[in-house]
Amino acid sequence: MKQLIVGSLACVFVALGWSSGFGEQAPAPLGELRIVDKSPVNWISMTLNVFEHLIEADVEGKLVPRLATGWRWLNDRTLEVTLRHRVTFHNGEMFDAEVVKLNWDEQSQLQQPHTIGAALNFKPGSRLDIVDQYTVRFVFPEPDGGALAKISVMHMANRQFYRDVGWGTEHW
């Protein structure tokens, strides 16, 4: 019985990656995102754990600011969003309205093809205008009651991501 317990513990430690360095400080991350396995299945995990969003739903389902500090409807078709200042990406690139516009342009081209995801597409004619370095306006061709929910799932990536990796099957 003692051998069974010791053997089981050894298997657990091996499975969990225990080595002679047990308890040592892990090295600091290098600040780069390197994608080795570009399987679409991995994109789900990456997007949920790597990318930030302008707004998101909290545990109670209320929309709360993340990279945005606030938003207001100017009319029933125009949503103005104020962006957080002094935010940098892992590579030191600044987060600003130009980066939000880049993400809008790139992600708007993809259009979710499946039925469930199609509800996240913005209507044709929707656009994003830059007001200043930290303010953007989403302009919709008609009132869109789901606009904030759609914006909450729009991933914010930096220029390096689009240059080196990008979205869509042509990049995989």
LINQUI-V147297 format. One record per residue. N is the residue number from 1. RES is the residue in one small letter. PSI is psi in whole degrees, 0 to 359 (999 if undefined). Layout:
N/RES/PSI
N/RES/PSI
This chain:
1/m/320
2/k/320
3/q/323
4/l/317
5/i/313
6/v/317
7/g/319
8/s/316
9/l/319
10/a/317
11/c/320
12/v/314
13/f/321
14/v/316
15/a/326
16/l/0
17/g/26
18/w/133
19/s/189
20/s/347
21/g/21
22/f/126
23/g/355
24/e/154
25/q/133
26/a/145
27/p/150
28/a/145
29/p/150
30/l/350
31/g/18
32/e/144
33/l/115
34/r/119
35/i/116
36/v/312
37/d/107
38/k/23
39/s/137
40/p/333
41/v/324
42/n/338
43/w/327
44/i/309
45/s/317
46/m/313
47/t/326
48/l/336
49/n/347
50/v/316
51/f/144
52/e/167
53/h/161
54/l/316
55/i/162
56/e/166
57/a/135
58/d/185
59/v/340
60/e/3
61/g/4
62/k/136
63/l/130
64/v/152
65/p/146
66/r/270
67/l/343
68/a/151
69/t/344
70/g/172
71/w/157
72/r/145
73/w/123
74/l/328
75/n/188
76/d/1
77/r/2
78/t/119
79/l/121
80/e/130
81/v/128
82/t/132
83/l/151
84/r/138
85/h/159
86/r/39
87/v/133
88/t/151
89/f/173
90/h/332
91/n/8
92/g/352
93/e/139
94/m/143
95/f/127
96/d/187
97/a/326
98/e/321
99/v/321
100/v/318
101/k/317
102/l/313
103/n/318
104/w/310
105/d/312
106/e/314
107/q/332
108/s/331
109/q/330
110/l/318
111/q/116
112/q/122
113/p/335
114/h/156
115/t/312
116/i/315
117/g/337
118/a/335
119/a/343
120/l/354
121/n/142
122/f/149
123/k/146
124/p/140
125/g/351
126/s/146
127/r/167
128/l/126
129/d/141
130/i/124
131/v/310
132/d/188
133/q/331
134/y/25
135/t/131
136/v/156
137/r/126
138/f/124
139/v/125
140/f/146
141/p/341
142/e/162
143/p/138
144/d/97
145/g/342
146/g/8
147/a/314
148/l/323
149/a/319
150/k/317
151/i/328
152/s/342
153/v/7
154/m/113
155/h/140
156/m/110
157/a/161
158/n/178
159/r/323
160/q/321
161/f/311
162/y/328
163/r/318
164/d/331
165/v/289
166/g/167
167/w/159
168/g/158
169/t/334
170/e/343
171/h/347
172/w/999
